[in-house]
Amino acid sequence: SRVKGGRLAEIAYPAEIISLILSDVIGDRLDVIASGPTSPDNSTYNHAIATIEKYGLTGKSPKNIVDILQKGTAGLINETPKEGDNFFKKVENIIIGSNQKALEAAKIKAASLGLQTEIMSSEITGEAREIGKRLANIALKHSLNRLSGLNSLISGGETTVTVKGNGLGGRNMELALSFAIEIEGIEGITLLSVGTDGTDGPTDAAGAIVDGDTIKKTRAIGLDPLEYLANNDSYNFFKKIDGLLITGPTGTNVMDIQIMVIE
């Protein structure tokens, strides 16, 4: 692209630039968000060549791409703009939306509802079902020990799903299903896991809401939650018990949010 990796700042120089940025990446790195059109790019052609060689892809990569990278390492093609280049002297990058900002807004709303809330992290990553287990364990500990006074825990980030089945779902629904299995029969714990763009996986749902009765309800109608989890079929699982949250597309994306309420 002609604008990625700081190239937009290079093209616009010496004009003044104010970039209003929505972050959908963990850590809010400016050089990663939208490939950093107005941010210095610390990567180099040598980095790219080293990555290709590391994974044994030299002979498998398209020849035209390898040729460009080799010309870059030989100095025949300019590197992308780097930290300290004049192109960035008149650039102001402002993150106006991010997962952290969304969590802070959720905390303010929770406080207005009388909830004592703690933001755990805006950088949650990992396998969705494993994160669901971890969050459930945290909720259970807080449920047993109410001395802290907390009754709401908020986190965010972006998990992943290793698809092994042929079901329908998304990372938030899979996280919620895993969470529900762990808290089966426990009263007073509720979780919402949702994608801020209003879409979780290839579905019309943003995510799901679960509590200690969720699994009990499904067993009563003959559903095996472990079977649905193994088949990556969380959407159909929650659809049968009206556990989906459907918002429609929100028009923005700052990754995912999990809200736990502990009564």
Secondary structure by P-SEA (a helix, b strand, c coil): cccccaaaaaaaccbbbbbbccccccccccccccccccbbbcccaaaaaaaaaaacccccccaaaaaaaaaaaaccccccccccccccccbbbbbcccaaaaaaaaaaaaaaaccccccccccccccaaaaaaaaaaaaaaaaacccccccbbbbbbbbbbbccccccccaaaaaaaaaaaaacccccbbbbbbbcccccccccccccccccaaaaaaaaacccaaaaaaacaaaaaaaaaccccccccccccccbbbbbbcc
